[in-house]
Amino acid sequence: MKKLFAGLWLAVCAGTLTAGQDDDFLAMRQAFQAGNSVRVATYAQRLKGHVLEPYAAYYQLRPQLENPLVDPGAIKTFLERYKDTPLSDRLKAEWLKTLGKTQQWALFAEEYPGLTSTDMELTCYSLQQRLAAYDASAHTQGRPLWFNPRDLPESCTPVFEALVDNGVLTIDDVWARLRLALEAGNVSVAKRINLYLPEDQGLNERKLAAATDNPLRYLETHGKNLKTRADREVAIFALLRLTRSGPDQAYAYWPRIREQFDEAEHAYFMAQLADQAARRLNPRALSWFMESASSSTPVALSDAQLGWKTRAALRAGDWDLVLDTIEAMSTQEQQAGVWRYWKARALKAKGRTPEANEILAPLSNEHNFYGQLAEEDLGLTIGAPAESYKATRQEMAAVERLPGIRRALALYRLNLRTEAAREWTWVIRNFDDRRLLAAAEVASRNGIYDRAIYTADRTVEYHDFSLRFLAPHRDTLRNILKQQELDEAWVYGLIRQESRFVSDARSSAGAMGLMQLMPATAKWASKKVGIRKFQAARVTEVNTNLMLGTYYLKHVLTLSGDQPLLASAAYNAGPSRAWQWRDEKPLEGAIYAETIPFSETRDYVKKVMSNSMYYARTLGHQITALKNRLGIVASRSGVEKLAEGENTP
């Protein structure tokens, strides 16, 4: 009945498409993707006056951008007529790229300032236009783009060439970016950067390839004869490649070639080695950071490296170093919630409680993992506010009438989620809190839970935590949870992070459904729960997905010694990894979470555990402090590893 109501509501709000119009729109979209402009025009005629008419106009006009003789007037007419749609900004961006490629700089300069969203390709075209207009400030603004380890669009190449020709980029700058690329393992990018060096100074690409393929053999062959900077850079790259087998091996090899490097190069290598060691939770990381810093020519660590130095200090319990390292970060980086929280903890550990509380007080007002921890450190009761703002019927009706919302709902009805989400994001981008909550309620009533959560999450002053932390399928899940004896708030916190309750969600890796089960895991769990004939297509069914997902979650919880923190990490990254990330001594749960080596898993675990707190409040559970939920993670030696079983996926 609820599904029927949602479907009827969606049809009413969308400006109902008939079955024939459904087919016409989808056929028009398919014709556009196939490049069949004749069929696009035919179907477009049938959709005149419809809520999705802007798409018909876009599908007809977009192919014309490839023609350098396209009428700018037709494009400007579209941009003006449909300026309240994301299609306007999308077409403008695509048109500007065409103008940039053909160097129509006057028209580009006229249109670029009105663009809402941009990317690196357009940024570089804009710099090209300004350089062509002899705008000297383009040199200053273009230079920071150079220091990027990734490949950049072709539109950036003329900019960099101009900066080199004008002496804005130096040989040292080329070496700096070359190092960034090699640090990131982007060898193909390094080869392109290498072209900016004089031929007699550049890297030998044959040697670079050899160092990439077999770093130890390369060092044994070439490590005793490093005559040039290029040779030394390749040798350092080879040593850092060795850290894949373990940082200790690279450090053990370093003395064999150390005398060929100056102090600055030694400091650089030690900083890189320490960073790699910290990311692998190697206990020697801090001593290597210290060795780098004690050099007569120490290198300045990046914010990312300082972050891992801080995490290594947290695991070591060195609060003095935690504080010193955070204070060495850039001003902007220090403002991140993570570092404000740990700075406050370091200050408290040093007995500077008033200073710590000055940081914790404003942080405690933020609705996230660190805000919750800050509340507890201040001795406050944690959880969502007791009172939430509820949108009125009139506010929801006003939102439903907006063309952008009607287009989004029509596209969701057609299961065109990418286009629908783009429309939704565009229309709410400037909403105040009350309109955001009205829109979130509309999304929730239509079963579009991911947009409801996304929209409710954006509020600043007025909040509705029942929308931020929706709990659909509760009747179904409650019965399953009784069988598995799992905490409802924790399971909902995990599902929210996994799929935002999109039942047919599919990840790029192949994970499916509400609990994002991999096919092998789903098949394994289906055997365990007694499903005889496994069908992959059923994994996205709500009941099946919840049954299999909670069974596997209970499995990893048992493997994790009944600790939700470890089980959350295990669910995302695998039980063996979660176990390996423990320390040689018992570790505070918050520190374990902070020092998870995988960025995705680290963020995932924090959000799942934070979500569980809010769900406990909104579902009416007894509140348990977040620090108690995180617990103390036992040492590697303190608890014998539980057997995972031969059939664990």
Buried (B, 14 or more C-beta within 10 A) or exposed (E): EEEEEBEEBBBEBBBBBEEEBBEBBBBBBEBBEEEBBEBBBBBBEBBEEBBBBBBBBBBBBBBBBEEEEBEEEEBBEBBEEBEBBBBBBBBBBBBBBBBBEEEBBEBBBEBBEEBEEBEBBBBBBBBBBBBBEEEEEBBEBBBEBBEBBEEBBEBBEBBBEBBBEEEBBEEEBBBBBBBBBBBEBBBEBBBBBBEBBEEEEBBBEEBBBBBBEBBBEBBEEBBEEBEEBBBBBBBBBBBBBBBEEBBBBBBEBBEEBEEBBEEEBBBBBBBBBBBBBBBBBBEBBBBBBEBBBEBEEBBEBBBEBBBBBBBBBBBBBBBEBBBBBBEBBEEEBBEBBBBBBBBBBBBBBBEBBEBBBEBBBEBBEBBBBBBBBBBBBBEEEBBBEEEBBEBEEEBBEBBBEBBBBBBBBBBBBBEBBEBBBBBBBBBBEEBEBBBBBBBBBBBBBBBBBBBBBBBBBBBEEBBBBBBBBBBBBEEEBEEBBEEBEBBBBBBBBBBBBBBBBBBBBBEEEEBBBBBBBBBEBBBBBBEEEEBEEBEEEBBBBBEBBBBBBBBBBBBBBEBBBEBBBBBBBBBBBBBEBBBEBBBEBBBBBBBBBBBBBBEEBBBBBBBBBBBBBBBBBBBEBEEBBBBEBBBBBBEBEEEEEEEBEEEBB
